[in-house]
């Protein structure tokens, strides 16, 4: 893989060219910034791309803070390691943003990934096709990540409404133990994987790998070339073994408005 070339395509198509993630959401391109505005405060609200320098960065940050404050809620500035100016992270901190754990942007050529789904005994995969399936997925995610996930519920319901390929839940009997979703990005080479989380007692048993294989097969059937993941420290080693390559580091900077 030509990593520089793929990163440039990723930056153009999935950051500069980001599309709204569901009904009621929109994308604005203003003042050297691309921002995603969710349908409400529970949606994803944030800056996903910027073209700034020493003379424009502080003004752009202040404008975005003012804009989201006018909506009555905070937002995320999704910072990538190659973004400019070089001290953009410090400027965000000075404006009150708090960094969350960094993630690694990883990409794989779909043709080189396994698509055979191998599950532990007693586990089956359940595609999410209705509101009841959404609740199962959310229950697995909330146990896996230890937090409420209203945004995840909203996203999944939006995907059902727009006909996006379904999310998937791993079920151990009648108990949801893992869940994940995928986004297909029209007119690009990319599909992206999101939300892969497994409850603690089922980690290390191949469930996460099965969810990746399941979604890889769907992406291949739809003709996509690359899979992209924002990988946590926990998932990065698994993805590397599967064939994913790290391209960049990304850090969510979050501003909470009282």
N, C-alpha and C positions, 0 to 999 in steps of 0.2 A: 504494500500500500504506500502510495506517495502521500505521506502524512500532511505535509504542508498544503498540498493541493486539496486534499479532502477537508482539512480545517477551513480553508478559504471558502469552499463550497458550503460547508456547514454554516459558517458565519453569514454568508450571503442569503442562504435559503431559509435557515431556521431561526436566525436572529434578526437580521434586517428585514427579511421577508415573512416574519411570523404572522400567522393568521389567528383571528379570534377563536377561542377554544370552545365556544358554545353559544347558544341563543342568548341574546342580550349583551354579550361581550363585544368589545371592539378594539381596534388597534389604531393608535395615533402616532403620527410622525411629525414631531415638532422640535424646532431648535436644536438639531443635532442629536435628538433622542428618539428612540422607538419605545413606546410604552404600551402595555396591555392593560385595558381597563375592564375588570370583571363586571358581570351583570349586577353584582351587589358586593357588600363588604366580605361575604364568604367566598367570593370568587377569587381568582388569582389576579392581583393588582400589582403591577411593577414595571420597572424599566428593564428591558431585555437586551438593548443595544444602544451604544452611544458613539459619537464621533466628536470628541472633545479635546481641548488642549489646555495649557496653563491659563490662558486668558478667558476661556469660556466655561470651564468645569464648575466653578463655584456658582456662577449665575444659573447654569442648567440645573444643578442640584437644588438650589433655592426655588427655582420655578416648579420643579416637580413636587417638592415638599408643599408648596403653596397650593398646587393643583389638587393633590390628593387630600390635603386638609380641607379644601372646599367641598370634597365629597364626603368628608366626615370620618375617614378611616386612614390607617397607615398603609404602607406598601413595601415592596421588596425591590432593591436594586441588585440585579443579578450581575455580579462583576466577574469578568473572565481575566485570567492571568496576563493576557496580552493587550488588555484595554489600556487606553491612554486618557490622560497623562499617567505617568508611572506612579504618581502618588495619589491616584484617585481613591484608593482604599482609605488613606489617611484623611482625605477631604470628606469622605462619607462619614467616617467616625466623628470628625469635628462637627458635622451637621446633626449628630445624634443617632446615626445608624449603628446597629449592633450586628457584628458578623455571626453567622451560624456556622456549623461545621462545613469545611470545604468538601467539595465533591470533584470527581475526575470525569471529564468528558471522554467517553470511550466509544469507539466505532469499530464495526466489523463488516467485512464483505459477507453478505448473506449467503452467497454460494459456498463459503468456507465454513459455515456454522452447522452443527448437528440439528436435525429436525425430528429425530426419533424421541418420543416422549417416554421416559422411563420413570415410573413412580414407585415409592415404597408400598409394600403390601398394605392393603386396607385404605389406600388413598385413591380418589378419583378426581378428575377435573370437570368442573361444571361451568360452561360458558354463561355469562351474565346476559340474559335476554329479557328480563322484566324487573320491576321494582323490588320484588322479593330477592332476586339475585343481587341487586345493588346493596341491599341491607346485609346480606351475607358477606359481600366483599368488604364493606365498611367495617363490619364486626371484626373480620380477620385483620384488616389494616390497623384498627385502633388497638387491638391486642399486640400486634407486632411492633408498633411504634410507640405505644404507651401514651397516646394522646388522642383527643377528639379530632375528627377529620371531616368537618362539614364541607370543605372545599372538594374533597374526594367524592362525597355523595353527589354534590352538584355536578361535577364533571361526568360521572358515570350516567346520571340521568340525562345529561345533555348528549352524551354519546348515543344513548338509546334513541333519543329523539331524532338524531341526524343520520342514523344508520351506520355509524362507525362500527368496524368489527368489534365484537364483544370483548369486554374484560373477562377474566377467568378466575375462578375460585377453586382452590384445592380443598376438598372435603375429606375428612377422616370420619367415616360414618356420616353422622348428621352435623358434625362440628366443622366450621370453616377454620382452616389452619394457615392459609396463605392466599394472597390475592395480588393481581397485577393487571395492568391495562396497557394498551398500545395506542399510539396515534399514527395514522397514515397522513403524510403531508403531500397533498396533491401538487402536481407539476414540479416535484423535486425527486431526488434519488433516495430520500430518507424516510424510513419509519423509525419511530422512537419508542422506547420502553420506559414505563413509569410505574411507580408505586409497588414494586416487588417487595413484599414483606412477609416474613414467616413468623408465626408465634414461637416463643423460645423453645418449647419442648419438642418442636419438629425441625429445628435447625440442624444442618449438617447431615441430612438424610436424603438429599437430592431433590427436594420439592422445588426449590428456587430454580435449579437447572431445568427441571421439567417445564416450569412456566416459561422460561426463556425459549426452549425448544418449541413449545406450542405456538408462541407468538412469532417466532422465526418462520415457521411453516406458513402462517397466514400472510406475513409480509412477502414471502417468496411467491405465494400464489397470486398476490396483487402486483407482482412485477417490480418490486423495489430492489435496489442494489445494496443499500447500506442500512444497518441498524445502529442507532445511537442511544446511549444511556448516560445519565448523570449518576455516576456510581459512588456509593458510600464506601467507607473503609471496609465494611463487612462484605459487600458484594464485589468489590474490585478484584480480589484474588480469584473468585469463581469465574468472573467474566474473562480475566486474562487466560485462564486455563481453557476456556471455550474458544478463544481466538480473538477477543476484543483487544484493541490497541488504544493506549491513552494518548489523547491529543492535547489536552489543556486542563487546567484547574479552574473551577468556578466556585465562587463563594457567595451565598445569599447574604446581602446586607439588608437588615430589616429595620424599618422605622415604625415605631408604635406611637400613634397620636392619641393623647388622652382626651 
